[in-house]
Amino acid sequence: MSSENPGGAGETLRLMTRPIAWPLAALVTGRADPPLPADRPWPAWLGWTRRLRLDRVPYGRATQLLDVAVAVATLFGTYSLLQNQTAITEPYAPHWYLFACSFALAVPLALRQRHPVGAFRVSAFAMLVTTMHGWMLDSANDMPYVPGGVFVLILVLYTLAVRSPRGVTIGAGLALWVVTFLVDQQNPAGPAVVIVLPLLAGSLVRQRHLAYRELVERDEAAQRELAEQEKRHRDTEAVLKERQRIARELHDVVAHHMSMIAIQAEAAPYTVPEVPDKIRSDLKEIRATALDALTEMRRILGVLRSEDGMERAPQPGLERLDTLISGTHGSGLSLHTKVVGDLDEVPQGVSITAYRILQEALSNAMRHAPGSRVDVELIQKEGILLLSVINGPPSGAQSTISPPGSGHGLVGMRERASMLNGGLTAKATPEGGFAVTATLPLKPRA
């Protein structure tokens, strides 16, 4: 019996085709990594260039200018050399053809920064053509290679190895070695060393760059994650602080009502002397229950009060709306207020929440849109309190120091509205201003 292993067969086939696929990638299909930005800074090991003021030019532009200058020098030097050599080996070689070959040997140096694979292909083809002519072979020289072309090819191979995948780098080395072996079979070792050294050096630099890039990406990912965690922590802390503030305010509201229940239950028997003993006993029980509930609530929520006593004053509500509006008029805002319905019917808890939202929204308008028009609208109808604060774009006027808001901006306003089963939206307006709208139920939802 014979067992089949499709995966193993596929891997074997890939291994067998690699000696063909790699040179094909280097000569036809291969692509290099995207070019580095031209305005990148100079590397640390070239810090001495600051003394010569060379760092004023971005490193990428400086290296490109240097490559172009060396390419021009190589072009004319190679052209002069080929003229002298062909005068001996091939006197009738056209000068335009010699210049074209010199240009093809030199121009890859100017292309290697942006197109290393294309520069390798042009350089390899130009070296093949000039070597096959044998212009450099004479009685004093048995090497068929043009020196300027060899110099350019070494630099191009290094850049190719730095910027290209491993398959393209190995394919370029294999293709060049095969061509040099066919052209110069008497001395194949020398060209092989010239090919391998720049490719090896470039591959080592590429591995170092990849490792550094991976390290930077990990560090950036860690920084982003840390920033997200800090943001979540700040948001959570803002919500918790706002809940503490709301709990303190609710404590004041509920404590007031529970105290009133206890006082009325205690005073009721004295207002009507003919109260039956059963009702008198029930009222006494109501008073005791109210006092116990009040004591328990203070025991649980009293710890939320600040130690310095600043939060022990009664919390402001919509009964202080006129004071808030009059204080805002002196801040440079153009304030327009509209009230619909009876605000006295708003429960105290909703009144405190509405006041705090108004205070925070007006404070934001003072800070971010000084001198703007602000429309404040409160509508109480059908068991809902609708509240909106809409400011226009800043007019350029100087704002006075704005009073403190409720403490935590949009996060606090949304938290206050949600605690009453309400909703709040805050968004920019098409005119360049900002709108805060809140919907607060007057009674708890069933």
C-alpha positions as a Markdown table, in Angstrom:
| # | Residue | x | y | z |
|---|---|---|---|---|
| 1 | Met | 0.0 | 0.0 | 0.0 |
| 2 | Ser | 1.2 | 3.6 | -0.7 |
| 3 | Ser | 0.1 | 6.6 | 1.3 |
| 4 | Glu | -0.5 | 9.9 | -0.4 |
| 5 | Asn | 0.6 | 13.2 | 1.2 |
| 6 | Pro | -0.7 | 16.1 | -0.8 |
| 7 | Gly | 0.8 | 18.6 | 1.6 |
| 8 | Gly | 4.2 | 17.1 | 1.4 |
| 9 | Ala | 4.0 | 16.8 | -2.4 |
| 10 | Gly | 3.1 | 20.5 | -2.7 |
| 11 | Glu | 5.9 | 21.5 | -0.4 |
| 12 | Thr | 8.4 | 19.4 | -2.5 |
| 13 | Leu | 7.1 | 21.1 | -5.7 |
| 14 | Arg | 7.6 | 24.5 | -4.2 |
| 15 | Leu | 11.2 | 23.7 | -3.1 |
| 16 | Met | 11.9 | 22.4 | -6.6 |
| 17 | Thr | 10.6 | 25.5 | -8.3 |
| 18 | Arg | 12.3 | 28.0 | -6.1 |
| 19 | Pro | 15.6 | 28.1 | -8.1 |
| 20 | Ile | 13.4 | 29.2 | -11.0 |
| 21 | Ala | 10.9 | 31.4 | -9.2 |
| 22 | Trp | 13.5 | 33.5 | -7.4 |
| 23 | Pro | 15.5 | 34.6 | -10.5 |
| 24 | Leu | 12.2 | 35.2 | -12.3 |
| 25 | Ala | 11.1 | 37.4 | -9.4 |
| 26 | Ala | 14.3 | 39.4 | -9.6 |
| 27 | Leu | 14.2 | 39.8 | -13.4 |
| 28 | Val | 10.5 | 40.1 | -14.1 |
| 29 | Thr | 7.9 | 39.9 | -11.4 |
| 30 | Gly | 9.6 | 41.0 | -8.1 |
| 31 | Arg | 8.7 | 44.2 | -6.3 |
| 32 | Ala | 10.5 | 46.2 | -3.6 |
| 33 | Asp | 9.2 | 47.7 | -0.5 |
| 34 | Pro | 7.7 | 51.2 | -0.7 |
| 35 | Pro | 10.3 | 54.0 | -0.9 |
| 36 | Leu | 11.2 | 55.7 | 2.3 |
| 37 | Pro | 10.0 | 59.4 | 2.7 |
| 38 | Ala | 12.4 | 61.8 | 1.2 |
| 39 | Asp | 12.1 | 64.2 | 4.2 |
| 40 | Arg | 13.3 | 61.6 | 6.8 |
| 41 | Pro | 15.9 | 62.8 | 9.3 |
| 42 | Trp | 19.6 | 61.9 | 9.2 |
| 43 | Pro | 20.6 | 58.8 | 11.1 |
| 44 | Ala | 22.2 | 59.0 | 14.5 |
| 45 | Trp | 25.6 | 57.8 | 13.3 |
| 46 | Leu | 25.8 | 60.8 | 10.9 |
| 47 | Gly | 25.4 | 63.3 | 13.8 |
| 48 | Trp | 28.7 | 64.9 | 12.8 |
| 49 | Thr | 27.0 | 66.4 | 9.8 |
| 50 | Arg | 25.4 | 69.0 | 12.1 |
| 51 | Arg | 28.8 | 70.7 | 12.4 |
| 52 | Leu | 28.8 | 71.2 | 8.6 |
| 53 | Arg | 25.1 | 72.3 | 8.6 |
| 54 | Leu | 24.3 | 69.4 | 6.2 |
| 55 | Asp | 21.3 | 68.4 | 8.4 |
| 56 | Arg | 19.3 | 71.3 | 7.0 |
| 57 | Val | 18.7 | 69.1 | 3.9 |
| 58 | Pro | 16.6 | 66.0 | 4.6 |
| 59 | Tyr | 18.6 | 62.8 | 4.6 |
| 60 | Gly | 16.5 | 61.2 | 1.7 |
| 61 | Arg | 17.0 | 64.3 | -0.5 |
| 62 | Ala | 20.7 | 64.5 | 0.3 |
| 63 | Thr | 21.4 | 60.8 | -0.6 |
| 64 | Gln | 19.4 | 61.2 | -3.8 |
| 65 | Leu | 21.4 | 64.3 | -4.8 |
| 66 | Leu | 24.6 | 62.4 | -4.0 |
| 67 | Asp | 23.6 | 59.5 | -6.2 |
| 68 | Val | 22.8 | 61.8 | -9.1 |
| 69 | Ala | 26.1 | 63.5 | -8.8 |
| 70 | Val | 28.0 | 60.2 | -8.6 |
| 71 | Ala | 26.0 | 58.9 | -11.5 |
| 72 | Val | 26.9 | 61.9 | -13.7 |
| 73 | Ala | 30.6 | 61.5 | -12.8 |
| 74 | Thr | 30.4 | 57.8 | -13.6 |
| 75 | Leu | 28.6 | 58.5 | -16.9 |
| 76 | Phe | 31.4 | 60.7 | -18.3 |
| 77 | Gly | 34.2 | 58.7 | -16.8 |
| 78 | Thr | 32.8 | 55.5 | -18.3 |
| 79 | Tyr | 32.2 | 57.2 | -21.7 |
| 80 | Ser | 35.8 | 58.4 | -21.7 |
| 81 | Leu | 37.2 | 55.0 | -20.8 |
| 82 | Leu | 35.1 | 53.2 | -23.4 |
| 83 | Gln | 36.3 | 55.7 | -26.1 |
| 84 | Asn | 39.9 | 54.9 | -25.2 |
| 85 | Gln | 39.4 | 51.1 | -25.1 |
| 86 | Thr | 37.4 | 50.9 | -28.3 |
| 87 | Ala | 40.1 | 52.9 | -30.1 |
| 88 | Ile | 42.2 | 49.7 | -29.6 |
| 89 | Thr | 39.6 | 46.8 | -29.6 |
| 90 | Glu | 36.9 | 48.2 | -31.9 |
| 91 | Pro | 37.9 | 51.4 | -33.7 |
| 92 | Tyr | 34.6 | 51.7 | -35.6 |
| 93 | Ala | 32.2 | 51.6 | -32.6 |
| 94 | Pro | 29.8 | 54.6 | -32.9 |
| 95 | His | 30.2 | 57.3 | -30.3 |
| 96 | Trp | 26.5 | 57.6 | -29.7 |
| 97 | Tyr | 26.3 | 53.9 | -28.9 |
| 98 | Leu | 29.2 | 54.2 | -26.5 |
| 99 | Phe | 27.4 | 57.1 | -24.8 |
| 100 | Ala | 24.2 | 55.1 | -24.6 |
| 101 | Cys | 26.0 | 52.1 | -23.0 |
| 102 | Ser | 27.7 | 54.5 | -20.5 |
| 103 | Phe | 24.3 | 56.1 | -19.7 |
| 104 | Ala | 22.8 | 52.6 | -19.1 |
| 105 | Leu | 25.6 | 51.7 | -16.8 |
| 106 | Ala | 25.4 | 54.9 | -14.7 |
| 107 | Val | 21.7 | 55.8 | -14.6 |
| 108 | Pro | 20.7 | 52.8 | -12.2 |
| 109 | Leu | 22.6 | 54.6 | -9.5 |
| 110 | Ala | 20.2 | 57.6 | -9.7 |
| 111 | Leu | 17.2 | 55.2 | -9.7 |
| 112 | Arg | 18.2 | 52.9 | -6.8 |
| 113 | Gln | 16.5 | 54.9 | -4.0 |
| 114 | Arg | 13.0 | 54.8 | -5.5 |
| 115 | His | 13.2 | 51.8 | -7.9 |
| 116 | Pro | 15.9 | 49.3 | -6.6 |
| 117 | Val | 14.5 | 46.3 | -8.5 |
| 118 | Gly | 14.2 | 48.3 | -11.8 |
| 119 | Ala | 17.7 | 49.8 | -11.3 |
| 120 | Phe | 19.1 | 46.2 | -10.9 |
| 121 | Arg | 17.5 | 45.0 | -14.1 |
| 122 | Val | 18.9 | 48.0 | -16.1 |
| 123 | Ser | 22.3 | 47.6 | -14.5 |
| 124 | Ala | 22.5 | 43.9 | -15.1 |
| 125 | Phe | 21.4 | 44.2 | -18.7 |
| 126 | Ala | 23.9 | 47.0 | -19.4 |
| 127 | Met | 26.7 | 45.0 | -17.8 |
| 128 | Leu | 25.8 | 42.0 | -19.9 |
| 129 | Val | 25.8 | 44.0 | -23.2 |
| 130 | Thr | 29.1 | 45.8 | -22.5 |
| 131 | Thr | 30.8 | 42.6 | -21.3 |
| 132 | Met | 29.8 | 40.6 | -24.4 |
| 133 | His | 31.4 | 43.3 | -26.6 |
| 134 | Gly | 34.7 | 42.6 | -24.9 |
| 135 | Trp | 35.8 | 46.2 | -25.0 |
| 136 | Met | 37.8 | 46.0 | -21.8 |
| 137 | Leu | 39.8 | 42.9 | -23.0 |
| 138 | Asp | 43.3 | 43.8 | -24.2 |
| 139 | Ser | 46.9 | 42.7 | -23.6 |
| 140 | Ala | 47.0 | 44.5 | -20.2 |
| 141 | Asn | 43.6 | 43.4 | -18.9 |
| 142 | Asp | 41.8 | 40.1 | -19.0 |
| 143 | Met | 38.7 | 41.2 | -17.1 |
| 144 | Pro | 35.7 | 41.9 | -19.4 |
| 145 | Tyr | 33.8 | 44.1 | -17.0 |
| 146 | Val | 33.5 | 47.9 | -17.1 |
| 147 | Pro | 34.8 | 49.3 | -13.8 |
| 148 | Gly | 32.1 | 52.0 | -13.6 |
| 149 | Gly | 29.4 | 49.5 | -14.2 |
| 150 | Val | 30.7 | 47.2 | -11.5 |
| 151 | Phe | 30.8 | 50.0 | -9.0 |
| 152 | Val | 27.2 | 51.0 | -9.8 |
| 153 | Leu | 26.1 | 47.4 | -9.7 |
| 154 | Ile | 27.5 | 46.8 | -6.2 |
| 155 | Leu | 25.6 | 49.8 | -4.8 |
| 156 | Val | 22.4 | 48.7 | -6.6 |
| 157 | Leu | 22.7 | 45.2 | -5.2 |
| 158 | Tyr | 23.1 | 46.6 | -1.7 |
| 159 | Thr | 20.0 | 48.7 | -2.0 |
| 160 | Leu | 18.1 | 45.8 | -3.6 |
| 161 | Ala | 18.9 | 43.6 | -0.6 |
| 162 | Val | 17.9 | 46.3 | 1.9 |
| 163 | Arg | 14.5 | 47.0 | 0.2 |
| 164 | Ser | 13.4 | 43.7 | -1.3 |
| 165 | Pro | 12.1 | 40.4 | 0.0 |
| 166 | Arg | 14.4 | 37.5 | 0.4 |
| 167 | Gly | 13.3 | 35.7 | -2.7 |
| 168 | Val | 14.1 | 38.7 | -4.9 |
| 169 | Thr | 17.5 | 39.1 | -3.3 |
| 170 | Ile | 18.5 | 35.5 | -3.7 |
| 171 | Gly | 17.1 | 35.5 | -7.3 |
| 172 | Ala | 19.2 | 38.5 | -8.2 |
| 173 | Gly | 22.3 | 36.8 | -6.9 |
| 174 | Leu | 21.6 | 33.5 | -8.7 |
| 175 | Ala | 20.8 | 35.2 | -12.0 |
| 176 | Leu | 24.0 | 37.4 | -11.9 |
| 177 | Trp | 26.2 | 34.4 | -10.9 |
| 178 | Val | 24.8 | 32.3 | -13.8 |
| 179 | Val | 25.4 | 35.1 | -16.3 |
| 180 | Thr | 28.9 | 35.8 | -15.1 |
| 181 | Phe | 29.8 | 32.1 | -15.2 |
| 182 | Leu | 28.7 | 31.9 | -18.8 |
| 183 | Val | 30.5 | 35.1 | -19.8 |
| 184 | Asp | 33.7 | 34.6 | -17.8 |
| 185 | Gln | 34.2 | 30.9 | -17.1 |
| 186 | Gln | 37.9 | 31.3 | -16.5 |
| 187 | Asn | 37.5 | 33.4 | -13.3 |
| 188 | Pro | 34.0 | 32.7 | -11.7 |
| 189 | Ala | 35.1 | 33.1 | -8.1 |
| 190 | Gly | 35.9 | 36.8 | -8.3 |
| 191 | Pro | 32.5 | 37.9 | -9.6 |
| 192 | Ala | 30.8 | 35.6 | -7.1 |
| 193 | Val | 32.4 | 37.4 | -4.2 |
| 194 | Val | 31.5 | 40.8 | -5.7 |
| 195 | Ile | 27.9 | 39.7 | -5.9 |
| 196 | Val | 27.6 | 38.0 | -2.5 |
| 197 | Leu | 29.1 | 40.7 | -0.3 |
| 198 | Pro | 26.7 | 43.6 | -1.1 |
| 199 | Leu | 23.7 | 41.3 | -1.0 |
| 200 | Leu | 24.8 | 39.8 | 2.3 |
| 201 | Ala | 25.4 | 43.3 | 3.8 |
| 202 | Gly | 22.1 | 44.6 | 2.6 |
| 203 | Ser | 20.2 | 41.5 | 3.9 |
| 204 | Leu | 21.7 | 42.1 | 7.4 |
| 205 | Val | 20.7 | 45.7 | 7.3 |
| 206 | Arg | 17.2 | 44.8 | 6.2 |
| 207 | Gln | 16.8 | 42.3 | 9.1 |
| 208 | Arg | 17.9 | 45.0 | 11.5 |
| 209 | His | 15.4 | 47.4 | 10.0 |
| 210 | Leu | 12.6 | 44.9 | 10.2 |
| 211 | Ala | 13.4 | 44.1 | 13.8 |
| 212 | Tyr | 13.5 | 47.8 | 14.7 |
| 213 | Arg | 10.2 | 48.4 | 12.8 |
| 214 | Glu | 8.5 | 45.6 | 14.7 |
| 215 | Leu | 9.8 | 47.0 | 18.0 |
| 216 | Val | 8.5 | 50.5 | 17.1 |
| 217 | Glu | 5.1 | 49.0 | 16.0 |
| 218 | Arg | 4.8 | 47.1 | 19.3 |
| 219 | Asp | 5.7 | 50.3 | 21.3 |
| 220 | Glu | 3.1 | 52.3 | 19.3 |
| 221 | Ala | 0.5 | 49.6 | 19.9 |
| 222 | Ala | 1.4 | 49.6 | 23.7 |
| 223 | Gln | 1.1 | 53.4 | 23.7 |
| 224 | Arg | -2.3 | 53.4 | 22.0 |
| 225 | Glu | -3.5 | 50.7 | 24.4 |
| 226 | Leu | -2.2 | 52.7 | 27.4 |
| 227 | Ala | -3.9 | 55.9 | 26.1 |
| 228 | Glu | -7.2 | 54.0 | 25.6 |
| 229 | Gln | -7.0 | 52.6 | 29.1 |
| 230 | Glu | -6.3 | 56.0 | 30.6 |
| 231 | Lys | -9.3 | 57.4 | 28.6 |
| 232 | Arg | -11.5 | 54.6 | 29.9 |
| 233 | His | -10.2 | 55.3 | 33.4 |
| 234 | Arg | -10.9 | 59.0 | 33.2 |
| 235 | Asp | -14.4 | 58.3 | 31.8 |
| 236 | Thr | -15.1 | 55.8 | 34.6 |
| 237 | Glu | -13.7 | 58.2 | 37.2 |
| 238 | Ala | -15.9 | 61.0 | 35.8 |
| 239 | Val | -19.0 | 58.8 | 36.0 |
| 240 | Leu | -18.2 | 57.7 | 39.5 |
| 241 | Lys | -17.6 | 61.2 | 40.7 |
| 242 | Glu | -20.8 | 62.4 | 39.0 |
| 243 | Arg | -22.7 | 59.6 | 40.6 |
| 244 | Gln | -21.3 | 60.6 | 44.0 |
| 245 | Arg | -22.5 | 64.2 | 43.4 |
| 246 | Ile | -25.9 | 63.0 | 42.3 |
| 247 | Ala | -26.2 | 60.7 | 45.3 |
| 248 | Arg | -25.4 | 63.7 | 47.6 |
| 249 | Glu | -28.1 | 65.8 | 45.9 |
| 250 | Leu | -30.6 | 62.9 | 46.1 |
| 251 | His | -29.7 | 62.5 | 49.7 |
| 252 | Asp | -30.6 | 66.1 | 50.4 |
| 253 | Val | -33.9 | 65.8 | 48.5 |
| 254 | Val | -35.0 | 62.5 | 50.1 |
| 255 | Ala | -33.9 | 63.6 | 53.5 |
| 256 | His | -36.0 | 66.7 | 53.2 |
| 257 | His | -39.1 | 64.8 | 52.3 |
| 258 | Met | -38.6 | 62.1 | 55.0 |
| 259 | Ser | -38.0 | 64.8 | 57.6 |
| 260 | Met | -41.3 | 66.4 | 56.6 |
| 261 | Ile | -43.1 | 63.1 | 56.8 |
| 262 | Ala | -41.8 | 62.5 | 60.4 |
| 263 | Ile | -42.6 | 66.1 | 61.5 |
| 264 | Gln | -46.2 | 65.9 | 60.0 |
| 265 | Ala | -46.8 | 62.5 | 61.6 |
| 266 | Glu | -45.7 | 63.8 | 65.0 |
| 267 | Ala | -47.7 | 67.0 | 64.7 |
| 268 | Ala | -50.9 | 65.6 | 63.4 |
| 269 | Pro | -52.3 | 64.3 | 66.8 |
| 270 | Tyr | -51.9 | 67.8 | 68.3 |
| 271 | Thr | -53.8 | 69.5 | 65.5 |
| 272 | Val | -56.9 | 67.4 | 66.1 |
| 273 | Pro | -57.4 | 66.4 | 69.7 |
| 274 | Glu | -60.1 | 63.9 | 68.9 |
| 275 | Val | -57.8 | 61.6 | 67.0 |
| 276 | Pro | -58.6 | 57.9 | 67.9 |
| 277 | Asp | -55.9 | 56.0 | 69.7 |
| 278 | Lys | -55.5 | 53.6 | 66.7 |
| 279 | Ile | -54.8 | 56.5 | 64.3 |
| 280 | Arg | -52.5 | 58.1 | 66.9 |
| 281 | Ser | -50.6 | 54.8 | 67.2 |
| 282 | Asp | -50.4 | 54.5 | 63.4 |
| 283 | Leu | -49.0 | 58.0 | 63.1 |
| 284 | Lys | -46.5 | 57.3 | 65.7 |
| 285 | Glu | -45.4 | 54.2 | 63.8 |
| 286 | Ile | -45.2 | 56.2 | 60.6 |
| 287 | Arg | -43.0 | 58.8 | 62.3 |
| 288 | Ala | -40.7 | 56.0 | 63.7 |
| 289 | Thr | -40.5 | 54.3 | 60.4 |
| 290 | Ala | -39.6 | 57.6 | 58.6 |
| 291 | Leu | -36.9 | 58.4 | 61.3 |
| 292 | Asp | -35.4 | 54.9 | 60.9 |
| 293 | Ala | -35.4 | 55.2 | 57.1 |
| 294 | Leu | -33.8 | 58.6 | 57.4 |
| 295 | Thr | -31.2 | 57.4 | 59.8 |
| 296 | Glu | -30.4 | 54.4 | 57.6 |
| 297 | Met | -30.2 | 56.5 | 54.4 |
| 298 | Arg | -27.8 | 59.0 | 56.2 |
| 299 | Arg | -25.7 | 56.1 | 57.4 |
| 300 | Ile | -25.3 | 54.7 | 53.8 |
| 301 | Leu | -25.1 | 57.9 | 51.8 |
| 302 | Gly | -23.6 | 60.2 | 54.4 |
| 303 | Val | -20.2 | 58.9 | 53.6 |
| 304 | Leu | -20.4 | 60.5 | 50.2 |
| 305 | Arg | -20.5 | 64.0 | 51.6 |
| 306 | Ser | -17.3 | 65.9 | 51.4 |
| 307 | Glu | -15.3 | 66.3 | 54.6 |
| 308 | Asp | -14.9 | 70.0 | 54.2 |
| 309 | Gly | -18.6 | 70.7 | 54.4 |
| 310 | Met | -18.8 | 72.4 | 51.0 |
| 311 | Glu | -21.5 | 70.0 | 49.9 |
| 312 | Arg | -23.7 | 70.4 | 52.9 |
| 313 | Ala | -25.5 | 73.5 | 51.6 |
| 314 | Pro | -28.9 | 73.0 | 49.9 |
| 315 | Gln | -28.4 | 72.1 | 46.3 |
| 316 | Pro | -29.7 | 74.7 | 43.8 |
| 317 | Gly | -32.6 | 74.0 | 41.5 |
| 318 | Leu | -34.7 | 75.8 | 38.9 |
| 319 | Glu | -35.9 | 78.2 | 41.6 |
| 320 | Arg | -32.5 | 79.8 | 41.1 |
| 321 | Leu | -32.8 | 80.0 | 37.4 |
| 322 | Asp | -33.1 | 83.8 | 37.4 |
| 323 | Thr | -29.9 | 84.1 | 39.4 |
| 324 | Leu | -28.1 | 81.8 | 37.0 |
| 325 | Ile | -29.3 | 83.7 | 33.9 |
| 326 | Ser | -28.5 | 87.1 | 35.4 |
| 327 | Gly | -25.0 | 85.9 | 36.3 |
| 328 | Thr | -24.5 | 84.7 | 32.7 |
| 329 | His | -25.4 | 88.1 | 31.2 |
| 330 | Gly | -22.3 | 89.6 | 32.5 |
| 331 | Ser | -20.0 | 87.1 | 30.8 |
| 332 | Gly | -20.3 | 88.6 | 27.3 |
| 333 | Leu | -23.0 | 86.1 | 26.0 |
| 334 | Ser | -26.1 | 87.3 | 24.3 |
| 335 | Leu | -28.6 | 85.2 | 26.3 |
| 336 | His | -32.3 | 84.7 | 25.2 |
| 337 | Thr | -34.4 | 82.6 | 27.5 |
| 338 | Lys | -37.8 | 81.0 | 26.9 |
| 339 | Val | -39.8 | 79.2 | 29.6 |
| 340 | Val | -43.0 | 77.3 | 28.8 |
| 341 | Gly | -45.1 | 75.8 | 31.6 |
| 342 | Asp | -45.0 | 76.0 | 35.3 |
| 343 | Leu | -41.5 | 75.2 | 36.6 |
| 344 | Asp | -42.8 | 75.1 | 40.2 |
| 345 | Glu | -44.4 | 71.7 | 39.4 |
| 346 | Val | -41.0 | 70.2 | 38.6 |
| 347 | Pro | -39.9 | 67.8 | 41.4 |
| 348 | Gln | -36.9 | 68.8 | 43.3 |
| 349 | Gly | -34.6 | 66.0 | 42.0 |
| 350 | Val | -35.4 | 66.8 | 38.4 |
| 351 | Ser | -35.0 | 70.6 | 39.2 |
| 352 | Ile | -31.5 | 70.0 | 40.6 |
| 353 | Thr | -30.5 | 67.9 | 37.5 |
| 354 | Ala | -31.9 | 70.5 | 35.1 |
| 355 | Tyr | -30.1 | 73.3 | 36.9 |
| 356 | Arg | -26.8 | 71.5 | 36.8 |
| 357 | Ile | -27.2 | 70.7 | 33.1 |
| 358 | Leu | -28.0 | 74.3 | 32.4 |
| 359 | Gln | -25.0 | 75.5 | 34.5 |
| 360 | Glu | -22.6 | 73.2 | 32.6 |
| 361 | Ala | -23.9 | 74.0 | 29.2 |
| 362 | Leu | -23.7 | 77.8 | 29.8 |
| 363 | Ser | -20.2 | 77.4 | 31.3 |
| 364 | Asn | -19.1 | 75.5 | 28.1 |
| 365 | Ala | -20.6 | 78.3 | 26.0 |
| 366 | Met | -18.6 | 80.9 | 27.9 |
| 367 | Arg | -15.4 | 79.0 | 27.5 |
| 368 | His | -15.7 | 77.9 | 23.9 |
| 369 | Ala | -18.0 | 80.5 | 22.2 |
| 370 | Pro | -17.4 | 83.9 | 23.9 |
| 371 | Gly | -19.6 | 86.7 | 22.7 |
| 372 | Ser | -22.0 | 84.3 | 21.0 |
| 373 | Arg | -25.8 | 84.2 | 21.0 |
| 374 | Val | -27.2 | 81.6 | 23.4 |
| 375 | Asp | -30.8 | 80.4 | 23.3 |
| 376 | Val | -32.1 | 78.7 | 26.5 |
| 377 | Glu | -35.4 | 77.0 | 26.4 |
| 378 | Leu | -37.3 | 75.1 | 29.1 |
| 379 | Ile | -40.6 | 73.5 | 28.3 |
| 380 | Gln | -42.6 | 71.6 | 31.0 |
| 381 | Lys | -45.6 | 69.7 | 29.6 |
| 382 | Glu | -47.1 | 66.2 | 29.7 |
| 383 | Gly | -44.9 | 65.0 | 32.5 |
| 384 | Ile | -41.7 | 65.9 | 30.6 |
| 385 | Leu | -39.2 | 68.7 | 31.1 |
| 386 | Leu | -37.5 | 69.6 | 27.8 |
| 387 | Leu | -34.3 | 71.6 | 28.1 |
| 388 | Ser | -32.1 | 73.0 | 25.4 |
| 389 | Val | -29.1 | 75.3 | 25.3 |
| 390 | Ile | -28.0 | 76.3 | 21.8 |
| 391 | Asn | -25.1 | 78.7 | 21.2 |
| 392 | Gly | -23.8 | 80.2 | 18.0 |
| 393 | Pro | -20.2 | 80.5 | 16.8 |
| 394 | Pro | -17.9 | 82.7 | 18.8 |
| 395 | Ser | -17.9 | 86.3 | 17.8 |
| 396 | Gly | -14.4 | 87.1 | 18.8 |
| 397 | Ala | -15.4 | 89.0 | 22.0 |
| 398 | Gln | -13.4 | 88.5 | 25.1 |
| 399 | Ser | -15.1 | 86.3 | 27.7 |
| 400 | Thr | -14.9 | 86.8 | 31.4 |
| 401 | Ile | -13.9 | 83.9 | 33.6 |
| 402 | Ser | -16.7 | 81.4 | 33.4 |
| 403 | Pro | -18.2 | 79.9 | 36.6 |
| 404 | Pro | -17.5 | 76.3 | 37.3 |
| 405 | Gly | -20.0 | 73.8 | 35.8 |
| 406 | Ser | -21.3 | 70.6 | 37.3 |
| 407 | Gly | -17.9 | 69.1 | 37.2 |
| 408 | His | -17.4 | 66.6 | 34.4 |
| 409 | Gly | -18.7 | 68.2 | 31.1 |
| 410 | Leu | -20.7 | 66.1 | 28.7 |
| 411 | Val | -20.0 | 62.9 | 30.7 |
| 412 | Gly | -21.6 | 64.4 | 33.8 |
| 413 | Met | -24.6 | 65.8 | 32.0 |
| 414 | Arg | -25.4 | 62.5 | 30.3 |
| 415 | Glu | -25.0 | 60.7 | 33.6 |
| 416 | Arg | -27.4 | 63.1 | 35.3 |
| 417 | Ala | -30.0 | 62.6 | 32.6 |
| 418 | Ser | -29.7 | 58.9 | 32.6 |
| 419 | Met | -30.1 | 58.6 | 36.3 |
| 420 | Leu | -33.6 | 60.1 | 35.8 |
| 421 | Asn | -34.3 | 57.7 | 32.9 |
| 422 | Gly | -33.9 | 60.7 | 30.6 |
| 423 | Gly | -31.8 | 61.4 | 27.6 |
| 424 | Leu | -29.2 | 64.1 | 26.5 |
| 425 | Thr | -27.7 | 64.9 | 23.2 |
| 426 | Ala | -24.8 | 67.2 | 22.5 |
| 427 | Lys | -23.6 | 68.0 | 19.0 |
| 428 | Ala | -22.2 | 70.8 | 16.8 |
| 429 | Thr | -24.7 | 72.8 | 14.7 |
| 430 | Pro | -24.3 | 73.5 | 11.0 |
| 431 | Glu | -23.7 | 77.2 | 11.8 |
| 432 | Gly | -20.6 | 76.4 | 13.8 |
| 433 | Gly | -22.2 | 76.5 | 17.3 |
| 434 | Phe | -23.1 | 73.8 | 19.7 |
| 435 | Ala | -26.5 | 72.4 | 20.9 |
| 436 | Val | -27.2 | 70.6 | 24.2 |
| 437 | Thr | -30.7 | 69.1 | 24.5 |
| 438 | Ala | -32.1 | 67.1 | 27.4 |
| 439 | Thr | -35.4 | 65.3 | 28.0 |
| 440 | Leu | -36.1 | 64.7 | 31.7 |
| 441 | Pro | -39.2 | 62.8 | 32.9 |
| 442 | Leu | -40.9 | 64.4 | 35.9 |
| 443 | Lys | -42.0 | 61.1 | 37.4 |
| 444 | Pro | -40.2 | 57.8 | 37.6 |
| 445 | Arg | -41.1 | 55.4 | 34.9 |
| 446 | Ala | -43.1 | 52.3 | 35.9 |
